[in-house]
Amino acid sequence: MGTLTETLAHFTSRLTFDDVPSSSIEAAKRFIFDSVGCALGGLKQDDPAIYMSVLRDLGGSPQATILGTSEKMSLVQASLINGLLIRVMDYNDIYWMQDPSHPSDLLPAAISVGEHVHANGREVLTAAIIAWELEMRLCEFAVPGIRERGWHHATLTQFASPYVAGKLLGLTVAQLQHAAGISGSAHGSTGSVTAGKLTMMKNTVDPLATAAGVEAALLARHGYTGPEHVIDGKEGLMHVLGEGWAIEKMTDGLGERFKIEECGMKAFPTEALTHAPITATLDLIREHGLRPDDISGVRVKTIARAADILSDPSKYDPQGKETADHSLPYCLAAACACGKVTPEEFTAEKIQDPAVRRFLPLIKVEADPAYEALFPDKQPNLITIETVSGTTHEKYIEFPKGHPSTPMTRTDLLDKFAALAAPEMSRSKVESIYDLIMDFESLDSLDPFFDAIRVK
């Protein structure tokens, strides 16, 4: 093999549904179900509504369906909007190794392109496996982390998405390389989108990178060319962003074992590193029957990244959802005030609720070097809740709910989906969608899938 883009192209071209173990296929179906639920919740958010209104004004051929609706847009536009619907609530999947990634951000490159080319369920599942595999490997490859280099993980997504779309478009190995070169030449996201005060772009850069990959694959199919050395050649990604890349993380065992089973799900609609502290805090509140008025303070001992990213001064005064769901103080304040952390805690009204905000200065976050040494294999957190009576309650936790070691159950998945799809869908309807997706490989086309999830 020559360049990394060639190695990934050969893997993508050769992979078949029968090459993937049943446990990985089962995981892919669970992630598709979870992602659809996130998308239905996303339909209620402002960000996709604004973006869709702009795209409607721009016009385009109706080629692919917007999740949860009967509306169609161009293939590239649909890939973008469907990615934004899945991503916008920050409730979709999470893989944290070096830096985070959300492989389901790439799912529209499989589902939207799959619909456009009349693919069957087995073909779409195979493309989805490629999405998770490449995104997760890229995350590990970027030692010490793409964010530590000053860039957002969407910078990695731009290299994975062309392969996902290209698989379903039937690209050759050479065309897949060109598609990666096209997308990788033109897109990248600085870490500013998740630093300090957050904006709508926090949830938009990955959908943009997914759509860019779809467009690149379409261009490559028609003969457009791009640099094959875009990752590991002269002035490619590895050259311009400095030393330290772990190439073996991209190539070792590629096609022999599959990463998707190592990916986690989100039990809370918040940044991933908040999940372990939230889990421990809610456990303490329930175990000791604590009421809001009982709590006088919460101390958090955690890893350096959580203290830095999630507890800087802007996170103690969140004014919008994008900052609130990346604020460890706010998430724990909501847990103390409401006894839960759900989408309801991230409305504009709740973020300004005095009953929640009074807890913000009571949350103290401290980075512990010993905890940092255990990351990313573990996510250690020690939560100490102080009470007005003078007693304290502590809980140490290493893995949040939804981590592969503590997976969400079928009931957990149904509950999450039902909450996101309410009030448009009944519980029985949610269960029928679950059953359909769990038999995804039997679909001759995606039409029954799009029909089943439509709410408007």
C-alpha angles and dihedrals in degrees: 000000000000119000127013090249088060093049091051091045093055091048092049095045095049101042116108132181090252091057092065120083117241092244090060092046089051090052091050091054092050090051092049090052092048091047093051090053090052090050092052089052088047091059087071094055128096099230099066091040091056093045093048092051090055093047091049089056090051092051129205144172114298097241108141137027126250107233114260094012142076091235121114130200135175115297094254093045093048091049089054097046094043089051091050092048090054094044106036098088093045086233100117127101126305137207116183116189115136088335132000128271133179106211093187086070083078095050093098088062085065102034101039095041089042091056091047094053094039093244121175127236095266092054093048092048090052091052090048090053088054090051094055093040097053097038093051093046091049089053091056092041093061097078123210086015136284091250090054086059090054097257135111122241090249083077086070095042090064088066097047102043097065090060093052093051092038092056091060093041089056096240120178121239090262092048091050089054091051091048091055090047093050095050094039092051096057110034139060136138126219120224090248090094090072099032123099116328108018129219139188089280090073089077097032106059095073094049087050090052091049092051089047089056092051091050091047092052091050090050093048091051088059094049104270113147135214136181112285090203093058093123108031107014136085109318090354124135096285093047099049098041097049139247132317105072118152103221091176089065088064097046113025110104093354106167093008100077130015129229099207092090089061093058121103135219128225119247089182131045092239144094110298099245090058091063100079093048091046091049093051094044094050091046091054093047092052097040093052098033092238120181123203092256091054094063120087099167147349124216120197125196108191146139122302095251093056091050092047103039100033106032107043116128094272089060091062091061107037114179100179142030095258092061095036095056089050093047116097091193092053094045091052091043088055091048091052096044100039106023089231142059110218135136087278090069092061102059117119090249095051093047088059095041109126089215089064099034094055088070095055097086089044093064112090119188123196129181116225118202091208090057091047089057090060094052134133095016087056135017101217119193133166115202121194119187116197119203133207089244090062098251123125132209123200135192129180117203134177104179128037125219108280094038112127089252091054103029126188112257127231088261091050090052093047092048092050093047093046092051091050094045096046134151095013096057131052122221091251090054090051090051091051090053090050091053092048093051092045086060093043094131090065094061114111089196137000094250095099089049094053091043093051096051097044115122099164 
